[in-house]
Amino acid sequence: MIQIRKGIIDDLPQVLGLIQELAEYERAPQEVTITLEELQRDGFGENQIYKFFVAESDSAIVGMALYYTAYSTWKGKTTYLEDLVVTEQLRRSGIGRKLFNAVAQEAKETGAKRFRWQVLEWNEPAIAFYKKIGAELDAEWINCTMTEQQIQNYIA
């Protein structure tokens, strides 16, 4: 029995484990530098930056969807799904869809004008799901990122 619920601070150690598992799946385990303390501060501190849903089975967190509110100058409030991960042995069991639906419902309830996320070009199961639900996959935009060090160097 899988229960989808809003995440709480006590879930964060297991959520961090899922983040690390996702990084392994995405072939970038060395990129995870976030700490439990940072997750606690940024999700439950004075300036809450993100929220999340978890999929729970027998008191174990087996999936999570982390999201936050962004803003579009053209459209307004945007719900941005940063990561959705289900532990490997339970993938393709419908848990990811339930988590996705929870974030979509949150976007609807909070009046978001957009619901956005990214998917790696080689993640064919996810791409197939997104196409099936009618999402637009936009090949026109290029993602741009600066690391913490690049920011420091740029602003030096």
TAHUNOR-V759346 format. One record per residue. N is the residue number from 1. RES is the residue in one small letter. OMEGA is omega as a letter, one per 30 degrees, with the letter a starting at -180 (none if undefined). Layout:
N_RES_OMEGA / N_RES_OMEGA
//
This chain:
1_m_a / 2_i_l / 3_q_l / 4_i_a / 5_r_l / 6_k_a / 7_g_l / 8_i_a / 9_i_a / 10_d_l / 11_d_a / 12_l_l / 13_p_l / 14_q_l / 15_v_l / 16_l_l / 17_g_l / 18_l_l / 19_i_l / 20_q_l / 21_e_l / 22_l_l / 23_a_l / 24_e_a / 25_y_a / 26_e_l / 27_r_a / 28_a_a / 29_p_a / 30_q_a / 31_e_a / 32_v_l / 33_t_a / 34_i_l / 35_t_l / 36_l_l / 37_e_l / 38_e_l / 39_l_l / 40_q_a / 41_r_a / 42_d_l / 43_g_a / 44_f_a / 45_g_a / 46_e_l / 47_n_a / 48_q_a / 49_i_a / 50_y_l / 51_k_l / 52_f_l / 53_f_l / 54_v_l / 55_a_a / 56_e_l / 57_s_l / 58_d_l / 59_s_l / 60_a_l / 61_i_a / 62_v_l / 63_g_l / 64_m_l / 65_a_a / 66_l_a / 67_y_l / 68_y_l / 69_t_l / 70_a_a / 71_y_l / 72_s_l / 73_t_l / 74_w_a / 75_k_a / 76_g_a / 77_k_a / 78_t_l / 79_t_a / 80_y_l / 81_l_a / 82_e_a / 83_d_l / 84_l_a / 85_v_l / 86_v_a / 87_t_a / 88_e_a / 89_q_a / 90_l_l / 91_r_a / 92_r_l / 93_s_l / 94_g_a / 95_i_l / 96_g_l / 97_r_l / 98_k_l / 99_l_l / 100_f_l / 101_n_l / 102_a_l / 103_v_l / 104_a_l / 105_q_l / 106_e_l / 107_a_l / 108_k_a / 109_e_a / 110_t_l / 111_g_l / 112_a_l / 113_k_l / 114_r_l / 115_f_a / 116_r_l / 117_w_l / 118_q_l / 119_v_l / 120_l_a / 121_e_a / 122_w_a / 123_n_a / 124_e_l / 125_p_l / 126_a_l / 127_i_l / 128_a_l / 129_f_a / 130_y_l / 131_k_a / 132_k_a / 133_i_l / 134_g_l / 135_a_l / 136_e_l / 137_l_a / 138_d_l / 139_a_a / 140_e_a / 141_w_l / 142_i_l / 143_n_l / 144_c_a / 145_t_l / 146_m_l / 147_t_l / 148_e_l / 149_q_l / 150_q_l / 151_i_l / 152_q_l / 153_n_a / 154_y_a / 155_i_a / 156_a_none
//
